[in-house]
Amino acid sequence: MRSKAQSAITVFACLNFVLAGLCVIWLLVMGGVLVYGIFYSGDKGEELFAGVAGSIMLAIPALVGLVV
């Protein structure tokens, strides 16, 4: 029979993998936004810079979550 501590560790590990998967999905979506914004949106100069900077700022928490 498994102890309570072993069960808690198993649940914690499973949740880590699920949350890491969500972070990967988040990063893929933000990558798609960046590709669209840079190549297909038609924005130039300041608008393009603002869009790329905003997308990177939104992707940073997902990257941190994936690493952790």
SERO-4910 file (N, C-alpha, C, O; in steps of 0.05 Angstrom, whole numbers):
BEGIN
 pado doro    nc1    nc2    nc3   cac1   cac2   cac3    cc1    cc2    cc3    oc1    oc2    oc3
  Met    A     17    -24      0      0      0      0     18     25      0     38     26     13
  Arg    A      9     45    -15     25     70    -17     18     88      7     -5     89     16
  Ser    A     38    102     15     34    121     37     22    147     26     21    151      1
  Lys    A     12    164     44      0    189     35     21    207     22     15    221      3
  Ala    A     46    206     32     67    223     21     73    215     -8     77    232    -25
  Gln    A     74    189    -14     79    180    -41     56    188    -60     61    195    -83
  Ser    A     32    186    -51      9    194    -67     10    224    -73      4    232    -96
  Ala    A     17    240    -53     19    268    -57     41    275    -77     37    293    -94
  Ile    A     63    262    -76     85    267    -95     76    260   -123     83    274   -142
  Thr    A     62    237   -126     52    229   -152     33    250   -164     35    257   -188
  Val    A     14    259   -148     -5    280   -157     10    305   -164      4    318   -185
  Phe    A     29    314   -148     45    338   -153     60    335   -180     61    354   -195
  Ala    A     72    312   -185     87    308   -210     69    309   -234     76    320   -254
  Cys    A     45    296   -232     26    297   -254     17    325   -260     15    333   -283
  Leu    A     11    340   -239      3    368   -243     25    385   -256     19    402   -272
  Asn    A     50    379   -249     72    394   -261     73    389   -291     77    407   -307
  Phe    A     69    364   -299     69    357   -328     45    370   -342     48    380   -365
  Val    A     22    370   -330     -2    383   -342      3    413   -345     -3    424   -367
  Leu    A     12    426   -325     17    455   -326     39    461   -346     38    482   -359
  Ala    A     59    445   -347     81    449   -367     69    447   -396     77    462   -413
  Gly    A     51    428   -400     38    425   -426     22    450   -433     22    459   -456
  Leu    A      8    461   -413     -7    486   -418     12    509   -425      5    526   -442
  Cys    A     35    510   -412     54    531   -418     65    528   -447     69    547   -461
  Val    A     69    503   -455     78    498   -483     57    508   -503     63    520   -523
  Ile    A     32    501   -497     10    510   -515      9    541   -516      7    553   -537
  Trp    A     12    554   -493     12    583   -491     35    594   -508     31    613   -523
  Leu    A     59    582   -506     82    592   -521     78    588   -551     86    605   -567
  Leu    A     65    566   -559     60    561   -587     40    581   -599     43    591   -621
  Val    A     19    588   -583      0    608   -592     14    635   -595     10    649   -614
  Met    A     30    642   -575     44    668   -576     64    668   -600     68    689   -612
  Gly    A     76    646   -606     94    644   -629     78    648   -655     88    662   -673
  Gly    A     54    637   -656     37    642   -680     29    671   -682     29    682   -704
  Val    A     23    684   -660     17    712   -660     41    729   -670     37    747   -686
  Leu    A     65    722   -661     89    736   -669     93    733   -699     99    752   -713
  Val    A     91    708   -709     95    703   -738     75    719   -754     82    732   -774
  Tyr    A     50    718   -746     29    733   -761     35    763   -760     33    777   -780
  Gly    A     41    773   -736     46    801   -732     70    811   -749     69    834   -759
  Ile    A     90    796   -750    115    805   -764    111    802   -795    119    821   -809
  Phe    A    100    780   -804    101    775   -833     74    781   -848     75    788   -871
  Tyr    A     52    780   -834     26    782   -848      9    805   -840    -11    811   -854
  Ser    A     15    819   -819     -3    840   -809     -2    866   -825    -21    881   -827
  Gly    A     21    871   -838     24    895   -853     32    920   -836     34    942   -846
  Asp    A     37    915   -810     45    937   -793     74    945   -799     90    928   -808
  Lys    A     80    970   -795    107    980   -800    116    996   -776    100   1006   -760
  Gly    A    142    997   -772    155   1015   -753    145   1011   -724    149    990   -712
  Glu    A    134   1032   -713    127   1033   -685    105   1013   -678    106   1001   -657
  Glu    A     85   1009   -696     64    990   -691     75    962   -689     67    946   -672
  Leu    A     93    955   -707    105    929   -707    122    924   -682    120    903   -670
  Phe    A    137    944   -674    153    942   -650    135    938   -625    141    921   -608
  Ala    A    113    953   -624     95    951   -601     82    923   -600     79    912   -579
  Gly    A     75    913   -623     62    886   -624     81    864   -616     74    846   -601
  Val    A    106    866   -626    126    846   -619    133    847   -589    135    827   -576
  Ala    A    137    872   -579    144    875   -551    121    865   -533    126    852   -512
  Gly    A     96    871   -540     73    862   -524     71    831   -525     65    819   -504
  Ser    A     76    819   -548     74    790   -550     96    777   -533     91    756   -520
  Ile    A    120    788   -533    141    777   -517    135    780   -487    140    762   -471
  Met    A    124    803   -479    117    807   -451     95    787   -442     96    778   -420
  Leu    A     77    780   -460     56    760   -453     67    732   -453     56    714   -440
  Ala    A     89    727   -468    100    700   -469    119    694   -446    125    671   -440
  Ile    A    130    715   -433    150    711   -412    139    694   -389    153    676   -380
  Pro    A    114    699   -379    104    681   -357    102    652   -365    107    634   -348
  Ala    A     95    646   -390     94    619   -398    121    606   -399    125    583   -392
  Leu    A    141    621   -408    168    611   -409    179    606   -381    192    586   -376
  Val    A    173    624   -363    181    620   -335    167    596   -323    180    580   -309
  Gly    A    141    593   -329    127    570   -318    137    544   -330    137    524   -315
  Leu    A    145    544   -355    156    519   -367    183    512   -355    188    488   -350
  Val    A    199    531   -350    226    526   -338    223    516   -309    236    497   -301
  Val    A    205    528   -294    201    520   -266    189    493   -265    184    483   -244
***
